[in-house]
Amino acid sequence: MRRLKKKIFYGLCGGTVAVLGVVRFCNPDVVKPYAECVSDSIADVAEKPVALTRGSHHRVRGVYSYEECFPDVQDVQIVAARRWGVRPVQNRQAAEHRKQDLVYVGANPYYHIDRSMSQSIPYLVPRASGLLQKIGRNFIDSLYVKNIPLHRIIVSSVLRTEDDVARLRQFNGNANEQSCHRFGTTFDIKYVFYDPVSPSDGSSCVYVSDAILKPVLAEVLRDLRQQGLCYVKHERKQSCFHITVR
């Protein structure tokens, strides 16, 4: 009886090996190295970004509604801004004397400050500076695990003085006189433009559509908001996420 079972076992094993050998012979790509598959996907992302994200193990899911997932209006954000921020300053000269309470955010490997930014200066309170870096780092990490070419977020607005707010209100009806940006707790991140990261091998940057990058950024912001680290408002007219630290 034992010999019969042993013969059956060896027979099944041999049959399985034979079937696998036939499959490999008919379809050699089955044994293509995983690393090679990943590199091929990254190389093709500029031409077929949607196919890449759908085929990736970590899919781009985004959020079901930008307005419902990021509803934090001025009345909500101003409370946190006043709690964690500095006292608003009148002008840029006065802001120079508040640097002991503020952190310079003009240069960071995880995000890019918009060079055309003229209505604010690149300073935040330490709590907000840490949040901004966390968003930038999480965004890059998320792109990496999804096999999407790396891009940095672009910050379009940071600390505003009272004079900055007054000038902005002259041509931007959406600007609020009681802006949260006056407290150094708030920043805006563009969702239609991103800064591509140059590959380490010196090859050209690969640009990815904001139709893919915006949902990835939304996932990052949703997670941090759910963790109670920030308030977020999806600004349609300004094409940005308006964010205040909590």
C-alpha positions as CSV (number, residue, x, y, z in Angstrom):
1,M,0.0,0.0,0.0
2,R,2.8,2.4,0.9
3,R,4.7,1.6,-2.3
4,L,1.5,2.3,-4.3
5,K,1.1,5.8,-2.6
6,K,4.7,6.6,-3.3
7,K,4.4,5.7,-6.9
8,I,1.2,7.9,-7.2
9,F,3.1,10.8,-5.5
10,Y,6.1,10.6,-7.8
11,G,3.8,10.3,-10.8
12,L,1.9,13.5,-9.9
13,C,5.2,15.4,-9.3
14,G,6.6,14.3,-12.6
15,G,3.4,15.2,-14.4
16,T,3.4,18.7,-12.9
17,V,7.1,19.3,-13.9
18,A,6.2,18.2,-17.4
19,V,3.3,20.6,-17.7
20,L,5.4,23.5,-16.4
21,G,8.1,22.7,-18.9
22,V,5.6,22.8,-21.8
23,V,4.2,26.1,-20.6
24,R,7.7,27.6,-20.4
25,F,8.6,26.3,-23.9
26,C,5.4,27.8,-25.4
27,N,5.7,31.1,-23.5
28,P,9.3,32.1,-22.6
29,D,8.1,35.5,-21.2
30,V,6.7,33.7,-18.2
31,V,10.1,33.6,-16.7
32,K,11.1,37.2,-17.5
33,P,12.8,38.8,-14.5
34,Y,10.6,41.0,-12.3
35,A,13.2,43.9,-12.3
36,E,13.2,43.9,-16.1
37,C,9.4,44.1,-16.2
38,V,9.4,47.1,-13.8
39,S,12.0,49.0,-15.8
40,D,10.1,48.3,-19.1
41,S,6.9,49.7,-17.4
42,I,8.7,52.9,-16.3
43,A,10.2,53.4,-19.7
44,D,6.7,53.2,-21.3
45,V,4.9,55.4,-18.8
46,A,5.0,58.6,-20.9
47,E,3.2,56.9,-23.7
48,K,0.9,54.6,-21.7
49,P,0.5,56.0,-18.2
50,V,-3.0,54.7,-17.7
51,A,-2.0,51.1,-18.6
52,L,0.9,51.4,-16.1
53,T,-1.2,52.5,-13.2
54,R,-3.9,49.9,-13.9
55,G,-1.3,47.1,-14.1
56,S,0.7,48.1,-11.1
57,H,0.3,46.2,-7.8
58,H,-0.3,49.6,-6.1
59,R,-3.0,51.2,-8.1
60,V,-3.9,54.9,-8.3
61,R,-7.3,55.0,-6.8
62,G,-7.7,58.7,-6.0
63,V,-10.7,59.9,-3.9
64,Y,-14.3,59.6,-4.7
65,S,-15.0,63.4,-4.6
66,Y,-12.5,66.3,-4.2
67,E,-15.2,68.6,-2.7
68,E,-16.5,66.1,-0.2
69,C,-13.0,64.7,0.8
70,F,-11.5,68.2,1.2
71,P,-14.2,70.5,2.5
72,D,-12.3,72.5,5.1
73,V,-13.4,76.1,4.5
74,Q,-11.9,79.3,5.9
75,D,-14.0,79.2,9.1
76,V,-12.4,75.8,10.0
77,Q,-8.9,76.5,8.9
78,I,-8.6,80.0,10.6
79,V,-9.1,78.4,14.0
80,A,-6.1,76.2,13.6
81,A,-4.1,79.0,12.0
82,R,-4.6,81.3,15.0
83,R,-3.8,78.5,17.4
84,W,-0.5,77.4,15.9
85,G,0.7,80.4,14.0
86,V,2.6,83.6,14.5
87,R,1.0,87.0,15.0
88,P,0.4,88.5,11.5
89,V,3.0,91.0,10.3
90,Q,2.4,94.2,8.4
91,N,5.1,93.9,5.7
92,R,8.2,92.0,4.6
93,Q,10.5,94.1,6.6
94,A,8.6,93.3,9.8
95,A,8.7,89.6,8.8
96,E,12.5,89.7,8.8
97,H,12.3,90.2,12.6
98,R,10.1,87.1,13.1
99,K,12.5,84.6,11.7
100,Q,13.1,83.2,15.2
101,D,9.6,81.9,15.0
102,L,9.6,80.8,11.4
103,V,11.4,78.2,9.2
104,Y,12.7,78.9,5.7
105,V,11.1,76.5,3.2
106,G,12.6,77.9,0.0
107,A,14.8,74.9,-0.7
108,N,13.9,71.2,-0.1
109,P,14.5,68.0,-2.0
110,Y,10.8,66.9,-1.5
111,Y,9.0,69.9,-3.0
112,H,9.6,72.9,-5.3
113,I,8.7,76.5,-4.5
114,D,7.1,78.2,-7.5
115,R,9.6,80.8,-8.7
116,S,6.8,83.1,-9.9
117,M,5.5,83.3,-6.3
118,S,5.3,87.1,-5.6
119,Q,2.5,87.5,-3.1
120,S,4.1,85.5,-0.3
121,I,7.4,84.6,1.2
122,P,8.9,81.1,1.8
123,Y,8.5,80.9,5.6
124,L,6.3,78.7,7.8
125,V,6.1,77.9,11.5
126,P,8.0,74.7,12.3
127,R,4.8,72.6,12.6
128,A,3.6,73.6,9.1
129,S,7.1,73.2,7.7
130,G,7.2,69.6,8.9
131,L,3.8,68.9,7.4
132,L,4.8,70.3,4.0
133,Q,7.9,68.1,4.0
134,K,5.9,65.1,5.0
135,I,3.4,65.7,2.1
136,G,6.3,66.0,-0.4
137,R,8.0,62.9,0.9
138,N,4.9,60.8,1.0
139,F,4.0,61.9,-2.5
140,I,7.3,60.8,-3.9
141,D,7.1,57.5,-2.0
142,S,3.6,56.9,-3.4
143,L,4.8,57.5,-6.9
144,Y,7.7,55.1,-6.4
145,V,5.6,52.1,-5.2
146,K,3.2,52.7,-8.1
147,N,6.0,52.7,-10.7
148,I,5.3,56.2,-11.8
149,P,8.2,58.5,-12.8
150,L,9.0,60.7,-9.8
151,H,7.7,64.3,-9.6
152,R,7.8,66.9,-6.8
153,I,4.8,68.9,-5.7
154,I,4.9,72.6,-6.4
155,V,4.1,75.1,-3.6
156,S,2.4,78.3,-5.0
157,S,1.8,80.3,-1.8
158,V,3.2,80.4,1.7
159,L,3.4,83.2,4.3
160,R,1.6,86.5,3.4
161,T,2.0,89.8,5.2
162,E,-0.9,92.2,5.6
163,D,0.5,94.2,2.7
164,D,0.7,91.1,0.6
165,V,-3.0,90.3,1.3
166,A,-4.1,93.9,0.5
167,R,-2.2,93.8,-2.9
168,L,-3.6,90.4,-3.7
169,R,-7.2,91.5,-3.0
170,Q,-6.9,94.2,-5.7
171,F,-6.9,91.6,-8.5
172,N,-8.0,88.4,-6.8
173,G,-11.6,88.4,-5.6
174,N,-11.1,85.0,-4.0
175,A,-8.4,86.3,-1.6
176,N,-9.7,86.7,2.0
177,E,-8.8,89.7,4.2
178,Q,-8.5,87.3,7.1
179,S,-6.3,84.9,5.2
180,C,-4.8,81.9,7.0
181,H,-1.6,82.5,5.1
182,R,-0.9,85.5,7.5
183,F,-0.1,83.1,10.3
184,G,2.6,81.0,8.7
185,T,0.5,77.8,9.1
186,T,-0.9,77.6,5.6
187,F,0.3,76.8,2.1
188,D,-1.1,76.1,-1.3
189,I,0.0,73.1,-3.5
190,K,-0.8,73.2,-7.2
191,Y,-2.6,70.2,-8.6
192,V,-2.2,70.9,-12.3
193,F,1.6,71.3,-12.4
194,Y,4.4,69.2,-11.0
195,D,8.2,69.2,-11.1
196,P,9.7,66.1,-12.7
197,V,12.7,64.6,-11.0
198,S,15.7,63.9,-13.3
199,P,16.7,60.2,-13.4
200,S,19.9,59.3,-11.7
201,D,21.3,57.8,-14.9
202,G,21.3,61.3,-16.6
203,S,18.5,60.5,-19.0
204,S,15.7,62.9,-19.9
205,C,12.9,63.6,-17.5
206,V,9.6,61.7,-18.1
207,Y,6.6,63.9,-17.8
208,V,3.3,62.4,-16.5
209,S,-0.1,63.9,-16.9
210,D,-1.7,65.7,-13.9
211,A,-4.7,63.4,-14.6
212,I,-2.6,60.7,-12.9
213,L,-0.5,62.8,-10.5
214,K,-3.4,64.7,-9.0
215,P,-5.2,61.6,-7.8
216,V,-2.0,60.3,-6.2
217,L,-1.5,63.7,-4.4
218,A,-5.2,63.5,-3.3
219,E,-4.6,60.1,-1.7
220,V,-1.6,61.4,0.3
221,L,-3.6,64.5,1.5
222,R,-6.7,62.4,2.4
223,D,-4.6,60.0,4.5
224,L,-2.9,62.9,6.4
225,R,-6.2,64.7,6.9
226,Q,-7.7,61.5,8.3
227,Q,-4.8,61.3,10.7
228,G,-5.8,64.7,12.0
229,L,-2.6,66.4,10.8
230,C,-4.1,69.0,8.5
231,Y,-7.2,70.7,7.1
232,V,-7.5,70.7,3.3
233,K,-9.7,72.7,0.9
234,H,-9.9,71.8,-2.8
235,E,-9.7,75.2,-4.6
236,R,-11.2,74.9,-8.1
237,K,-10.6,78.5,-9.2
238,Q,-7.0,78.6,-8.0
239,S,-6.2,75.0,-9.1
240,C,-4.6,74.2,-5.8
241,F,-5.1,72.4,-2.5
242,H,-5.3,75.0,0.3
243,I,-3.8,73.4,3.4
244,T,-3.4,74.4,7.1
245,V,-1.6,72.4,9.8
246,R,-3.5,71.1,12.8
